[in-house]
Amino acid sequence: MAVKKNLRKASLIGTTCIFVAGLGFLWQLRETPEKKEIRKLTTIAETRRHLSSELGQNFQSNLLLPKATLTIDGKVVDANIEYTIDSELQKEADKLLKQYKPDYGAIVVLDTTTGRILAMASQQNRGKDLGNLALRATFPAASIFKIVTATAALDKYNLSPDTLIMYNGGNHTLYKKNVMGDVVNRWTREITLRDAFARSINTVFGKIALNILQPDDLHEYAIRFGFNRLIQSDMPVDVGFTDIPKEKNFHLSEIASGFNKVTTMSPIQGAMIAASVAELGTMKVPYIIDRIKDQQGNIVFQAEPVNAATTMTPAGAEELKILMEDTITRGTSRKSFRALTKNRKFNDLEMGGKTGSLTGNNPAGKTDWFVGYAIGENSRLAVAAITVNVNYWTVKSSFLGQRMFQSHFKEYYNQKSKKFFNASNVEKN
């Protein structure tokens, strides 16, 4: 009897072990590759939030420390930190701000495909120290918000770049009578969406918000582009803000056109917005820490790209590109980009951008924006450049953006030209 009981017990234990092992096997089967990827990216996001907390004060002071004592996965590590910064681009961004000396200025360059921060420069020449301006979202977004409005119109209501819109009033003003009224008279003009975007005509975008979009549309696309939500970076980036009314009124037209001081954003967010256009609607989380090693050289953290949002459909992005390309070739930044657009060496470089300007309060002064992208054969960049000047202009932000693109792609196109020239000589000989 005792032997039988022991056999039954052993059988029961064996069956239990098999059952538990079977559950483990079934769990592995249930955890699909997609779930594993989500779990991995969630871990990366959590680590980045932790790094932002531990190193945030350094980033706000423009310090990229090569060594620090960090807590990684619950363990204290004397860490060696490797950053994503491209030394040549960083040198160019720092040089431009020192050369032109805006009262306040910042430049951010992103790799659009990954979210890697390739350059992050910040400088101020007056007032109390505001820290790293690239991380601050106290700047009025101004006409950069027209990207949000245009995307909603293209993406959701099937407007095209060549859709004609009638309007009254000046190109850079915004008056209630012109936006809210539908009077057609001898002063009424007609303009395509692409031209209105390229020339940044406020009244047109105010009318789009009132006559075509719904308030919920603007709210939806503002969230997609990063307003009113935390950027899950490894740096403490301020949250961009907007306040979209729930009713169709004049304030809605002010928000849609960017002609207000309510909507604010950071240069980091500006670069993210431009990058998402280059990537046909996929917005990546920006990051500056590439990897972390312990004292023995073991990798304790390795960064990977993480999607932040889908800002638009690929079809909508292709049409938005047309608007942004026109800004550079025929619109508000055409003079700044003439050195690139008129240079045949850069003919196959695809570029687009948006400018914006408005007097802000924090810091006080005339804020000037440029956000844009450049797509080359081997790399894709997004740039956000901002300057704030109190008394007089020192440099246009669109010029800073153009110089950053030129700095990055110049060497590649120089080498390409040399190869073409050498090949031509060989053929002639």
KEKOL-397719 format. One record per residue (C-alpha): residue number from 1; residue in one letter; x, y, z. Coordinates in steps of 0.1 Angstrom, whole numbers, plus 5000, padded with zeros to 4 digits. Example, Ala and Ser with C-alpha at 12.3 -4.5 7.8 and 13.67 -1.06 7.14 Angstrom:
REM KEKOL-397719
+-----+------+------+------+------+
| pos | code |   xx |   yy |   zz |
+-----+------+------+------+------+
|   1 |    a | 5123 | 4955 | 5078 |
|   2 |    s | 5137 | 4989 | 5071 |
+-----+------+------+------+------+
This chain:
REM KEKOL-397719
+-----+------+------+------+------+
| pos | code |   xx |   yy |   zz |
+-----+------+------+------+------+
|   1 |    m | 5000 | 5000 | 5000 |
|   2 |    a | 5028 | 5024 | 5009 |
|   3 |    v | 5045 | 5017 | 4976 |
|   4 |    k | 5013 | 5024 | 4957 |
|   5 |    k | 5008 | 5057 | 4976 |
|   6 |    n | 5043 | 5067 | 4968 |
|   7 |    l | 5038 | 5058 | 4932 |
|   8 |    r | 5006 | 5079 | 4931 |
|   9 |    k | 5024 | 5108 | 4948 |
|  10 |    a | 5053 | 5106 | 4923 |
|  11 |    s | 5028 | 5104 | 4894 |
|  12 |    l | 5009 | 5134 | 4907 |
|  13 |    i | 5042 | 5154 | 4911 |
|  14 |    g | 5052 | 5144 | 4876 |
|  15 |    t | 5019 | 5153 | 4861 |
|  16 |    t | 5020 | 5187 | 4879 |
|  17 |    c | 5055 | 5194 | 4866 |
|  18 |    i | 5044 | 5185 | 4831 |
|  19 |    f | 5013 | 5207 | 4835 |
|  20 |    v | 5034 | 5237 | 4847 |
|  21 |    a | 5059 | 5231 | 4819 |
|  22 |    g | 5031 | 5230 | 4795 |
|  23 |    l | 5017 | 5263 | 4807 |
|  24 |    g | 5051 | 5278 | 4803 |
|  25 |    f | 5053 | 5264 | 4767 |
|  26 |    l | 5018 | 5277 | 4760 |
|  27 |    w | 5027 | 5312 | 4774 |
|  28 |    q | 5057 | 5313 | 4751 |
|  29 |    l | 5035 | 5304 | 4722 |
|  30 |    r | 5010 | 5331 | 4733 |
|  31 |    e | 5037 | 5358 | 4735 |
|  32 |    t | 5039 | 5366 | 4698 |
|  33 |    p | 5069 | 5384 | 4682 |
|  34 |    e | 5047 | 5415 | 4682 |
|  35 |    k | 5042 | 5412 | 4720 |
|  36 |    k | 5079 | 5406 | 4726 |
|  37 |    e | 5087 | 5438 | 4706 |
|  38 |    i | 5061 | 5458 | 4726 |
|  39 |    r | 5076 | 5445 | 4758 |
|  40 |    k | 5111 | 5454 | 4747 |
|  41 |    l | 5101 | 5489 | 4736 |
|  42 |    t | 5082 | 5494 | 4768 |
|  43 |    t | 5114 | 5486 | 4787 |
|  44 |    i | 5134 | 5511 | 4766 |
|  45 |    a | 5108 | 5538 | 4772 |
|  46 |    e | 5108 | 5531 | 4810 |
|  47 |    t | 5146 | 5533 | 4811 |
|  48 |    r | 5146 | 5565 | 4791 |
|  49 |    r | 5121 | 5581 | 4816 |
|  50 |    h | 5144 | 5570 | 4844 |
|  51 |    l | 5175 | 5585 | 4826 |
|  52 |    s | 5156 | 5617 | 4820 |
|  53 |    s | 5150 | 5619 | 4857 |
|  54 |    e | 5186 | 5611 | 4867 |
|  55 |    l | 5204 | 5632 | 4841 |
|  56 |    g | 5177 | 5659 | 4835 |
|  57 |    q | 5195 | 5686 | 4854 |
|  58 |    n | 5226 | 5681 | 4833 |
|  59 |    f | 5207 | 5682 | 4800 |
|  60 |    q | 5189 | 5714 | 4812 |
|  61 |    s | 5224 | 5729 | 4818 |
|  62 |    n | 5237 | 5718 | 4783 |
|  63 |    l | 5260 | 5692 | 4798 |
|  64 |    l | 5265 | 5658 | 4782 |
|  65 |    l | 5286 | 5640 | 4809 |
|  66 |    p | 5306 | 5611 | 4795 |
|  67 |    k | 5305 | 5594 | 4830 |
|  68 |    a | 5279 | 5592 | 4857 |
|  69 |    t | 5267 | 5570 | 4885 |
|  70 |    l | 5233 | 5557 | 4874 |
|  71 |    t | 5207 | 5531 | 4885 |
|  72 |    i | 5200 | 5507 | 4856 |
|  73 |    d | 5175 | 5479 | 4862 |
|  74 |    g | 5177 | 5484 | 4899 |
|  75 |    k | 5216 | 5482 | 4900 |
|  76 |    v | 5239 | 5511 | 4907 |
|  77 |    v | 5264 | 5514 | 4878 |
|  78 |    d | 5294 | 5536 | 4873 |
|  79 |    a | 5284 | 5543 | 4837 |
|  80 |    n | 5302 | 5553 | 4805 |
|  81 |    i | 5276 | 5571 | 4784 |
|  82 |    e | 5278 | 5573 | 4746 |
|  83 |    y | 5256 | 5600 | 4729 |
|  84 |    t | 5240 | 5602 | 4695 |
|  85 |    i | 5255 | 5636 | 4687 |
|  86 |    d | 5272 | 5640 | 4654 |
|  87 |    s | 5303 | 5661 | 4662 |
|  88 |    e | 5304 | 5679 | 4629 |
|  89 |    l | 5268 | 5689 | 4630 |
|  90 |    q | 5271 | 5700 | 4666 |
|  91 |    k | 5301 | 5721 | 4658 |
|  92 |    e | 5282 | 5738 | 4630 |
|  93 |    a | 5252 | 5745 | 4651 |
|  94 |    d | 5273 | 5760 | 4679 |
|  95 |    k | 5293 | 5780 | 4654 |
|  96 |    l | 5262 | 5795 | 4638 |
|  97 |    l | 5247 | 5807 | 4671 |
|  98 |    k | 5280 | 5822 | 4682 |
|  99 |    q | 5285 | 5839 | 4649 |
| 100 |    y | 5251 | 5855 | 4646 |
| 101 |    k | 5245 | 5861 | 4683 |
| 102 |    p | 5207 | 5861 | 4686 |
| 103 |    d | 5194 | 5872 | 4720 |
| 104 |    y | 5181 | 5837 | 4724 |
| 105 |    g | 5186 | 5808 | 4699 |
| 106 |    a | 5184 | 5770 | 4696 |
| 107 |    i | 5190 | 5745 | 4669 |
| 108 |    v | 5180 | 5708 | 4669 |
| 109 |    v | 5188 | 5682 | 4643 |
| 110 |    l | 5172 | 5648 | 4642 |
| 111 |    d | 5177 | 5616 | 4622 |
| 112 |    t | 5141 | 5612 | 4610 |
| 113 |    t | 5143 | 5575 | 4606 |
| 114 |    t | 5153 | 5568 | 4642 |
| 115 |    g | 5148 | 5599 | 4664 |
| 116 |    r | 5185 | 5602 | 4672 |
| 117 |    i | 5194 | 5637 | 4681 |
| 118 |    l | 5224 | 5646 | 4660 |
| 119 |    a | 5228 | 5682 | 4672 |
| 120 |    m | 5213 | 5702 | 4700 |
| 121 |    a | 5227 | 5738 | 4705 |
| 122 |    s | 5214 | 5765 | 4727 |
| 123 |    q | 5226 | 5800 | 4734 |
| 124 |    q | 5214 | 5832 | 4750 |
| 125 |    n | 5230 | 5867 | 4751 |
| 126 |    r | 5207 | 5885 | 4775 |
| 127 |    g | 5186 | 5881 | 4806 |
| 128 |    k | 5188 | 5855 | 4833 |
| 129 |    d | 5199 | 5820 | 4824 |
| 130 |    l | 5170 | 5800 | 4810 |
| 131 |    g | 5190 | 5768 | 4806 |
| 132 |    n | 5188 | 5746 | 4775 |
| 133 |    l | 5164 | 5765 | 4752 |
| 134 |    a | 5159 | 5734 | 4730 |
| 135 |    l | 5140 | 5717 | 4758 |
| 136 |    r | 5117 | 5747 | 4766 |
| 137 |    a | 5081 | 5748 | 4753 |
| 138 |    t | 5075 | 5785 | 4763 |
| 139 |    f | 5079 | 5798 | 4727 |
| 140 |    p | 5048 | 5806 | 4707 |
| 141 |    a | 5043 | 5780 | 4680 |
| 142 |    a | 5031 | 5807 | 4656 |
| 143 |    s | 5026 | 5796 | 4620 |
| 144 |    i | 5043 | 5763 | 4626 |
| 145 |    f | 5008 | 5752 | 4638 |
| 146 |    k | 4996 | 5757 | 4602 |
| 147 |    i | 5011 | 5723 | 4596 |
| 148 |    v | 4985 | 5708 | 4620 |
| 149 |    t | 4957 | 5726 | 4603 |
| 150 |    a | 4969 | 5717 | 4568 |
| 151 |    t | 4973 | 5681 | 4577 |
| 152 |    a | 4938 | 5678 | 4591 |
| 153 |    a | 4924 | 5693 | 4559 |
| 154 |    l | 4945 | 5672 | 4535 |
| 155 |    d | 4942 | 5640 | 4555 |
| 156 |    k | 4906 | 5640 | 4567 |
| 157 |    y | 4887 | 5662 | 4542 |
| 158 |    n | 4906 | 5654 | 4510 |
| 159 |    l | 4916 | 5689 | 4502 |
| 160 |    s | 4945 | 5690 | 4477 |
| 161 |    p | 4974 | 5714 | 4474 |
| 162 |    d | 4956 | 5730 | 4445 |
| 163 |    t | 4922 | 5735 | 4463 |
| 164 |    l | 4912 | 5771 | 4458 |
| 165 |    i | 4901 | 5792 | 4488 |
| 166 |    m | 4886 | 5827 | 4487 |
| 167 |    y | 4895 | 5853 | 4513 |
| 168 |    n | 4895 | 5890 | 4521 |
| 169 |    g | 4921 | 5910 | 4540 |
| 170 |    g | 4959 | 5912 | 4542 |
| 171 |    n | 4983 | 5883 | 4539 |
| 172 |    h | 4997 | 5885 | 4574 |
| 173 |    t | 4968 | 5899 | 4594 |
| 174 |    l | 4938 | 5882 | 4610 |
| 175 |    y | 4906 | 5902 | 4615 |
| 176 |    k | 4873 | 5888 | 4627 |
| 177 |    k | 4853 | 5904 | 4599 |
| 178 |    n | 4874 | 5887 | 4572 |
| 179 |    v | 4874 | 5853 | 4588 |
| 180 |    m | 4838 | 5851 | 4601 |
| 181 |    g | 4822 | 5868 | 4571 |
| 182 |    d | 4815 | 5853 | 4537 |
| 183 |    v | 4812 | 5886 | 4518 |
| 184 |    v | 4825 | 5884 | 4482 |
| 185 |    n | 4834 | 5918 | 4467 |
| 186 |    r | 4860 | 5934 | 4444 |
| 187 |    w | 4887 | 5929 | 4471 |
| 188 |    t | 4881 | 5892 | 4474 |
| 189 |    r | 4910 | 5870 | 4463 |
| 190 |    e | 4914 | 5834 | 4454 |
| 191 |    i | 4945 | 5813 | 4463 |
| 192 |    t | 4955 | 5777 | 4463 |
| 193 |    l | 4962 | 5759 | 4496 |
| 194 |    r | 4998 | 5754 | 4486 |
| 195 |    d | 5003 | 5791 | 4480 |
| 196 |    a | 4985 | 5801 | 4512 |
| 197 |    f | 5008 | 5777 | 4532 |
| 198 |    a | 5040 | 5788 | 4514 |
| 199 |    r | 5032 | 5825 | 4520 |
| 200 |    s | 5017 | 5818 | 4555 |
| 201 |    i | 4984 | 5836 | 4550 |
| 202 |    n | 4966 | 5836 | 4583 |
| 203 |    t | 4930 | 5844 | 4571 |
| 204 |    v | 4930 | 5813 | 4548 |
| 205 |    f | 4938 | 5790 | 4576 |
| 206 |    g | 4913 | 5807 | 4599 |
| 207 |    k | 4886 | 5801 | 4572 |
| 208 |    i | 4897 | 5765 | 4568 |
| 209 |    a | 4891 | 5759 | 4605 |
| 210 |    l | 4857 | 5775 | 4605 |
| 211 |    n | 4844 | 5764 | 4571 |
| 212 |    i | 4859 | 5729 | 4566 |
| 213 |    l | 4872 | 5714 | 4599 |
| 214 |    q | 4856 | 5707 | 4632 |
| 215 |    p | 4872 | 5717 | 4665 |
| 216 |    d | 4876 | 5680 | 4673 |
| 217 |    d | 4897 | 5676 | 4641 |
| 218 |    l | 4922 | 5703 | 4653 |
| 219 |    h | 4923 | 5687 | 4687 |
| 220 |    e | 4929 | 5652 | 4673 |
| 221 |    y | 4958 | 5663 | 4650 |
| 222 |    a | 4973 | 5686 | 4676 |
| 223 |    i | 4976 | 5656 | 4699 |
| 224 |    r | 4991 | 5635 | 4671 |
| 225 |    f | 5018 | 5662 | 4666 |
| 226 |    g | 5027 | 5661 | 4702 |
| 227 |    f | 5008 | 5690 | 4718 |
| 228 |    n | 4993 | 5685 | 4753 |
| 229 |    r | 5012 | 5652 | 4758 |
| 230 |    l | 5045 | 5642 | 4773 |
| 231 |    i | 5074 | 5634 | 4750 |
| 232 |    q | 5088 | 5601 | 4762 |
| 233 |    s | 5124 | 5611 | 4757 |
| 234 |    d | 5155 | 5604 | 4777 |
| 235 |    m | 5156 | 5642 | 4783 |
| 236 |    p | 5132 | 5664 | 4802 |
| 237 |    v | 5114 | 5681 | 4773 |
| 238 |    d | 5086 | 5705 | 4782 |
| 239 |    v | 5051 | 5696 | 4770 |
| 240 |    g | 5039 | 5717 | 4740 |
| 241 |    f | 5005 | 5733 | 4748 |
| 242 |    t | 4975 | 5744 | 4729 |
| 243 |    d | 4939 | 5752 | 4740 |
| 244 |    i | 4914 | 5744 | 4712 |
| 245 |    p | 4879 | 5757 | 4718 |
| 246 |    k | 4850 | 5733 | 4715 |
| 247 |    e | 4830 | 5757 | 4694 |
| 248 |    k | 4835 | 5774 | 4660 |
| 249 |    n | 4845 | 5809 | 4669 |
| 250 |    f | 4871 | 5835 | 4662 |
| 251 |    h | 4895 | 5820 | 4687 |
| 252 |    l | 4894 | 5787 | 4668 |
| 253 |    s | 4906 | 5806 | 4637 |
| 254 |    e | 4934 | 5822 | 4658 |
| 255 |    i | 4946 | 5787 | 4670 |
| 256 |    a | 4943 | 5772 | 4635 |
| 257 |    s | 4964 | 5800 | 4619 |
| 258 |    g | 4990 | 5801 | 4647 |
| 259 |    f | 4981 | 5838 | 4652 |
| 260 |    n | 4980 | 5836 | 4691 |
| 261 |    k | 5003 | 5833 | 4721 |
| 262 |    v | 4983 | 5804 | 4736 |
| 263 |    t | 5000 | 5776 | 4716 |
| 264 |    t | 5036 | 5769 | 4726 |
| 265 |    m | 5061 | 5743 | 4718 |
| 266 |    s | 5098 | 5734 | 4721 |
| 267 |    p | 5125 | 5732 | 4694 |
| 268 |    i | 5126 | 5694 | 4701 |
| 269 |    q | 5089 | 5691 | 4692 |
| 270 |    g | 5094 | 5713 | 4661 |
| 271 |    a | 5120 | 5689 | 4648 |
| 272 |    m | 5098 | 5659 | 4656 |
| 273 |    i | 5069 | 5675 | 4636 |
| 274 |    a | 5092 | 5680 | 4605 |
| 275 |    a | 5106 | 5645 | 4609 |
| 276 |    s | 5072 | 5629 | 4608 |
| 277 |    v | 5065 | 5646 | 4574 |
| 278 |    a | 5097 | 5631 | 4560 |
| 279 |    e | 5087 | 5597 | 4574 |
| 280 |    l | 5052 | 5598 | 4558 |
| 281 |    g | 5034 | 5602 | 4591 |
| 282 |    t | 5056 | 5582 | 4615 |
| 283 |    m | 5069 | 5603 | 4644 |
| 284 |    k | 5098 | 5588 | 4664 |
| 285 |    v | 5106 | 5595 | 4700 |
| 286 |    p | 5138 | 5617 | 4701 |
| 287 |    y | 5167 | 5604 | 4721 |
| 288 |    i | 5203 | 5615 | 4729 |
| 289 |    i | 5217 | 5585 | 4748 |
| 290 |    d | 5229 | 5558 | 4724 |
| 291 |    r | 5243 | 5533 | 4748 |
| 292 |    i | 5255 | 5529 | 4784 |
| 293 |    k | 5284 | 5506 | 4794 |
| 294 |    d | 5296 | 5496 | 4828 |
| 295 |    q | 5332 | 5498 | 4839 |
| 296 |    q | 5339 | 5464 | 4825 |
| 297 |    g | 5327 | 5475 | 4791 |
| 298 |    n | 5294 | 5455 | 4792 |
| 299 |    i | 5264 | 5472 | 4775 |
| 300 |    v | 5238 | 5478 | 4802 |
| 301 |    f | 5215 | 5499 | 4780 |
| 302 |    q | 5212 | 5501 | 4742 |
| 303 |    a | 5188 | 5526 | 4726 |
| 304 |    e | 5165 | 5516 | 4698 |
| 305 |    p | 5139 | 5536 | 4678 |
| 306 |    v | 5105 | 5539 | 4693 |
| 307 |    n | 5074 | 5553 | 4676 |
| 308 |    a | 5058 | 5582 | 4693 |
| 309 |    a | 5027 | 5586 | 4671 |
| 310 |    t | 5012 | 5584 | 4636 |
| 311 |    t | 5006 | 5620 | 4626 |
| 312 |    m | 4990 | 5615 | 4592 |
| 313 |    t | 4984 | 5590 | 4564 |
| 314 |    p | 5012 | 5585 | 4539 |
| 315 |    a | 4990 | 5600 | 4512 |
| 316 |    g | 4984 | 5631 | 4534 |
| 317 |    a | 5021 | 5633 | 4540 |
| 318 |    e | 5029 | 5633 | 4503 |
| 319 |    e | 5006 | 5662 | 4498 |
| 320 |    l | 5019 | 5681 | 4528 |
| 321 |    k | 5053 | 5677 | 4514 |
| 322 |    i | 5042 | 5697 | 4483 |
| 323 |    l | 5031 | 5726 | 4506 |
| 324 |    m | 5064 | 5724 | 4525 |
| 325 |    e | 5085 | 5722 | 4494 |
| 326 |    d | 5068 | 5753 | 4480 |
| 327 |    t | 5077 | 5772 | 4513 |
| 328 |    i | 5113 | 5767 | 4504 |
| 329 |    t | 5112 | 5772 | 4467 |
| 330 |    r | 5086 | 5800 | 4464 |
| 331 |    g | 5075 | 5810 | 4499 |
| 332 |    t | 5087 | 5826 | 4531 |
| 333 |    s | 5120 | 5808 | 4532 |
| 334 |    r | 5130 | 5810 | 4495 |
| 335 |    k | 5157 | 5836 | 4500 |
| 336 |    s | 5173 | 5817 | 4528 |
| 337 |    f | 5174 | 5785 | 4507 |
| 338 |    r | 5184 | 5800 | 4474 |
| 339 |    a | 5220 | 5788 | 4480 |
| 340 |    l | 5207 | 5752 | 4479 |
| 341 |    t | 5177 | 5753 | 4456 |
| 342 |    k | 5197 | 5771 | 4429 |
| 343 |    n | 5228 | 5749 | 4432 |
| 344 |    r | 5225 | 5720 | 4407 |
| 345 |    k | 5248 | 5699 | 4429 |
| 346 |    f | 5219 | 5696 | 4453 |
| 347 |    n | 5192 | 5690 | 4427 |
| 348 |    d | 5182 | 5655 | 4441 |
| 349 |    l | 5180 | 5667 | 4477 |
| 350 |    e | 5143 | 5667 | 4487 |
| 351 |    m | 5136 | 5696 | 4511 |
| 352 |    g | 5106 | 5711 | 4528 |
| 353 |    g | 5099 | 5735 | 4556 |
| 354 |    k | 5077 | 5760 | 4574 |
| 355 |    t | 5084 | 5793 | 4590 |
| 356 |    g | 5067 | 5812 | 4617 |
| 357 |    s | 5071 | 5844 | 4636 |
| 358 |    l | 5053 | 5861 | 4665 |
| 359 |    t | 5062 | 5882 | 4695 |
| 360 |    g | 5064 | 5861 | 4726 |
| 361 |    n | 5066 | 5867 | 4763 |
| 362 |    n | 5089 | 5840 | 4777 |
| 363 |    p | 5115 | 5850 | 4768 |
| 364 |    a | 5102 | 5884 | 4756 |
| 365 |    g | 5110 | 5893 | 4720 |
| 366 |    k | 5102 | 5885 | 4684 |
| 367 |    t | 5102 | 5847 | 4679 |
| 368 |    d | 5113 | 5834 | 4646 |
| 369 |    w | 5109 | 5797 | 4637 |
| 370 |    f | 5120 | 5773 | 4610 |
| 371 |    v | 5112 | 5736 | 4610 |
| 372 |    g | 5120 | 5714 | 4580 |
| 373 |    y | 5134 | 5682 | 4566 |
| 374 |    a | 5160 | 5672 | 4540 |
| 375 |    i | 5160 | 5638 | 4524 |
| 376 |    g | 5191 | 5626 | 4506 |
| 377 |    e | 5203 | 5594 | 4491 |
| 378 |    n | 5219 | 5581 | 4523 |
| 379 |    s | 5204 | 5601 | 4551 |
| 380 |    r | 5173 | 5620 | 4563 |
| 381 |    l | 5174 | 5650 | 4586 |
| 382 |    a | 5149 | 5672 | 4603 |
| 383 |    v | 5158 | 5706 | 4617 |
| 384 |    a | 5142 | 5730 | 4641 |
| 385 |    a | 5158 | 5764 | 4645 |
| 386 |    i | 5145 | 5793 | 4666 |
| 387 |    t | 5157 | 5828 | 4674 |
| 388 |    v | 5143 | 5854 | 4697 |
| 389 |    n | 5154 | 5890 | 4694 |
| 390 |    v | 5143 | 5920 | 4714 |
| 391 |    n | 5155 | 5950 | 4695 |
| 392 |    y | 5167 | 5939 | 4660 |
| 393 |    w | 5172 | 5908 | 4638 |
| 394 |    t | 5206 | 5892 | 4636 |
| 395 |    v | 5197 | 5861 | 4615 |
| 396 |    k | 5167 | 5843 | 4601 |
| 397 |    s | 5160 | 5809 | 4615 |
| 398 |    s | 5153 | 5796 | 4580 |
| 399 |    f | 5189 | 5805 | 4571 |
| 400 |    l | 5202 | 5786 | 4601 |
| 401 |    g | 5182 | 5756 | 4589 |
| 402 |    q | 5196 | 5759 | 4554 |
| 403 |    r | 5231 | 5760 | 4567 |
| 404 |    m | 5226 | 5729 | 4588 |
| 405 |    f | 5213 | 5710 | 4558 |
| 406 |    q | 5242 | 5723 | 4536 |
| 407 |    s | 5268 | 5714 | 4563 |
| 408 |    h | 5256 | 5678 | 4564 |
| 409 |    f | 5250 | 5671 | 4527 |
| 410 |    k | 5279 | 5692 | 4513 |
| 411 |    e | 5306 | 5666 | 4517 |
| 412 |    y | 5285 | 5638 | 4503 |
| 413 |    y | 5276 | 5659 | 4472 |
| 414 |    n | 5312 | 5670 | 4468 |
| 415 |    q | 5323 | 5634 | 4467 |
| 416 |    k | 5295 | 5625 | 4443 |
| 417 |    s | 5306 | 5654 | 4420 |
| 418 |    k | 5342 | 5642 | 4421 |
| 419 |    k | 5332 | 5606 | 4412 |
| 420 |    f | 5311 | 5619 | 4383 |
| 421 |    f | 5339 | 5642 | 4371 |
| 422 |    n | 5365 | 5613 | 4373 |
| 423 |    a | 5341 | 5589 | 4355 |
| 424 |    s | 5336 | 5615 | 4327 |
| 425 |    n | 5374 | 5619 | 4323 |
| 426 |    v | 5378 | 5581 | 4320 |
| 427 |    e | 5351 | 5579 | 4294 |
| 428 |    k | 5367 | 5608 | 4274 |
| 429 |    n | 5401 | 5591 | 4276 |
+-----+------+------+------+------+
